[in-house]
């Protein structure tokens, strides 16, 4: 793990174009593959000419805003996969910088009282060794992160293993607010941080106990948004 962290922090090849010497993501690739995109405020899908898409107008999500830095496709799906599954936690700093560069992210972080990472189950945490959402949150605004406020109450099947119709039921009731922290969340502006959003089922399930705790404003912030509803992680 130490070697993986060094490889992401020290000069070397760009992960995308393999230019050397370069940062983990060279400026040319960021400029080419991470151009700002106009997105729906409700679901963060690409949207031109309006603030909110028709689906979110008809069925408003349980948050006030959803922000995403990039689409979950080439080259970002490979980068996220390495970060999550190949023992490369050092990528968190680079990817958090990418998130900060997305429209409206800086104001959301500045206005937030609390950053909450999407929690992992104990089983998943043992398997992976770290929570990638927590690492991203700590790289974004470490002084605002609360790592033990939003809890995962049970282990669930990996979302990508399930058809879309089963994803919400899979995570329904899988999150809770730590009882001693409920009162402290009331009236607060919260940013909920995750790595990838596809259908939004996990974020919706996590938003429910936050609403019940009286959060005044909830922003979902993800690194990558799938352009079509498949392969949520």
C-alpha positions in Angstrom: 0.0 0.0 0.0 2.9 2.4 0.8 4.4 1.8 -2.7 1.0 2.5 -4.2 0.7 5.7 -2.3 4.1 6.8 -3.5 3.4 6.0 -7.1 0.4 8.3 -7.0 2.2 11.2 -5.3 5.6 11.2 -7.0 6.4 12.1 -10.6 6.0 9.3 -13.0 3.8 8.4 -15.9 0.4 9.9 -16.5 -2.1 7.2 -15.8 -4.0 8.0 -19.0 -1.5 8.9 -21.7 1.6 7.4 -20.1 3.6 10.6 -20.7 6.8 10.7 -18.5 7.7 12.6 -16.4 4.3 13.7 -15.4 1.9 13.8 -12.5 -0.5 10.9 -11.9 -2.9 12.8 -14.2 -1.1 15.2 -16.6 -2.6 18.6 -17.3 -3.2 17.7 -21.0 -5.4 14.7 -20.1 -7.3 16.6 -17.5 -8.0 19.4 -20.0 -9.0 16.8 -22.6 -11.2 14.4 -20.5 -12.5 16.6 -17.7 -14.0 19.6 -19.4 -16.8 21.1 -17.3 -20.2 19.8 -18.3 -23.6 21.3 -17.7 -25.5 18.9 -15.4 -28.9 18.5 -13.9 -29.0 19.9 -10.3 -31.0 16.9 -9.2 -29.2 13.8 -10.7 -26.0 15.2 -12.2 -26.7 13.8 -15.6 -25.5 16.0 -18.5 -28.2 18.5 -19.4 -28.3 21.5 -21.7 -30.6 24.5 -21.5 -32.2 23.8 -18.1 -31.2 23.5 -14.4 -33.2 20.4 -13.7 -34.2 17.5 -16.0 -37.8 16.3 -16.5 -37.3 13.2 -14.4 -36.1 15.2 -11.4 -38.9 17.7 -11.8 -41.4 14.8 -11.8 -39.8 12.9 -8.9 -37.5 15.3 -6.9 -34.6 13.5 -5.3 -34.1 13.7 -1.5 -31.4 16.3 -1.7 -31.1 19.9 -2.9 -28.2 19.5 -5.3 -26.1 16.7 -6.9 -22.6 17.5 -8.3 -20.3 15.3 -10.3 -16.8 16.0 -11.7 -16.7 13.6 -14.7 -18.6 10.9 -16.5 -17.9 7.4 -15.5 -16.4 6.3 -18.8 -13.0 6.3 -20.4 -10.5 7.1 -18.9 -12.1 7.7 -15.5 -13.6 4.3 -15.0 -10.2 2.7 -15.1 -8.7 5.3 -12.8 -11.5 4.8 -10.2 -11.1 1.1 -10.5 -7.5 1.3 -9.6 -8.2 3.7 -6.7 -10.8 1.4 -5.2 -9.7 -2.1 -6.0 -5.9 -2.1 -6.6 -4.7 -0.8 -3.2 -4.0 2.7 -4.4 -5.4 5.1 -1.7 -2.8 7.7 -2.7 -5.0 8.6 -5.6 -7.4 10.3 -3.3 -5.5 13.7 -3.4 -5.4 13.8 -7.2 -9.0 12.8 -7.6 -10.2 15.3 -5.0 -8.4 18.0 -6.9 -10.4 16.9 -10.0 -13.6 17.1 -8.0 -12.8 20.6 -6.8 -12.3 21.8 -10.3 -15.9 20.9 -11.2 -18.5 23.7 -11.4 -20.2 24.6 -8.0 -18.0 22.2 -6.0 -15.9 24.9 -4.3 -18.9 26.9 -3.1 -20.6 23.7 -1.9 -17.6 22.8 0.2 -17.2 26.3 1.5 -20.9 26.5 2.6 -20.9 23.0 4.1 -21.0 22.6 7.9 -20.2 18.9 7.6 -18.8 16.4 5.0 -20.1 12.9 5.4 -18.5 10.0 3.4 -20.6 7.2 2.2 -19.8 4.4 4.7 -18.8 0.9 3.9 -19.9 -2.2 5.7 -17.4 -3.9 8.1 -17.1 -6.8 5.6 -16.4 -4.5 2.7 -13.9 -2.4 4.7 -12.0 -5.6 5.7 -11.9 -6.7 2.1 -10.8 -3.4 0.6 -8.7 -2.0 3.5 -10.0 1.5 3.3 -13.1 3.5 2.5 -12.5 5.4 -0.8 -15.3 7.9 0.0 -13.7 8.8 3.3 -10.3 9.4 1.7 -11.9 11.7 -0.9 -13.8 13.6 1.8 -10.6 14.0 3.9 -8.7 15.3 0.8 -11.5 17.8 0.0 -12.1 19.4 3.4 -10.5 17.5 6.3 -11.6 19.9 9.0 -15.3 19.3 8.1 -15.2 15.5 7.8 -17.2 13.4 10.3 -16.3 9.7 9.6 -18.6 8.1 12.2 -21.8 10.1 11.9 -23.4 8.2 9.0 -23.2 4.5 9.6 -23.7 1.4 7.5 -26.0 -0.9 9.5 -25.7 -4.0 7.4 -23.7 -5.6 4.6 -25.4 -5.6 1.2 -24.7 -7.2 -2.1 -22.6 -5.1 -4.5 -24.9 -2.9 -6.5 -23.3 -3.8 -9.9 -24.4 -7.4 -9.3 -28.1 -6.4 -9.3 -30.6 -5.3 -12.0 -31.8 -1.7 -11.6 -35.1 -2.7 -10.2 -33.5 -4.4 -7.2 -30.8 -1.8 -6.3 -33.0 0.4 -4.1 -34.4 -2.5 -2.1 -30.9 -3.9 -1.7 -29.8 -0.8 0.2 -33.1 0.3 1.8 -32.6 0.7 5.5 -28.8 0.0 5.2 -27.8 3.4 6.6 -28.4 5.3 9.9 -27.2 8.3 11.8 -25.2 7.6 14.9 -27.7 8.3 17.7 -25.5 10.7 19.6 -24.9 12.8 16.5 -28.6 13.3 15.4 -29.1 16.5 17.3 -25.9 18.0 16.0 -27.0 17.5 12.4 -30.2 19.4 12.7 -30.3 22.6 10.6 -26.8 21.9 9.2 -25.6 22.0 5.6 -24.2 18.6 4.7 -22.2 17.4 1.7 -22.5 13.6 1.2 -19.4 12.3 -0.6 -19.1 9.2 -2.8 -16.9 8.0 -5.7 -19.5 6.9 -8.3 -23.2 7.4 -8.8 -25.3 5.4 -11.3 -29.0 5.0 -10.3 -28.5 7.0 -7.1 -30.0 4.2 -5.1 -27.3 4.2 -2.4 -27.3 7.9 -2.1 -31.1 8.0 -1.8 -30.9 5.3 1.0 -28.3 7.3 2.8 -30.2 10.6 2.4 -33.3 9.2 4.3 -31.8 9.1 7.8 -30.1 12.5 7.2 -33.5 14.0 6.4 -35.0 12.4 9.5 -32.2 13.9 11.5 -33.2 17.4 10.3 -30.4 18.3 7.9 -31.3 21.6 6.4 -29.5 21.3 3.0 -28.0 18.2 1.5 -25.6 18.2 -1.5 -24.4 14.9 -3.0 -20.9 15.2 -4.4 -19.5 12.3 -6.5 -16.3 11.9 -8.5 -18.0 10.2 -11.4 -21.5 9.9 -12.8 -22.5 7.1 -15.2 -24.1 8.6 -18.3 -26.5 5.7 -18.3 -27.9 3.6 -15.4 -25.6 0.6 -15.2 -22.6 -0.6 -13.2 -23.2 1.3 -10.1 -20.6 0.6 -7.3 
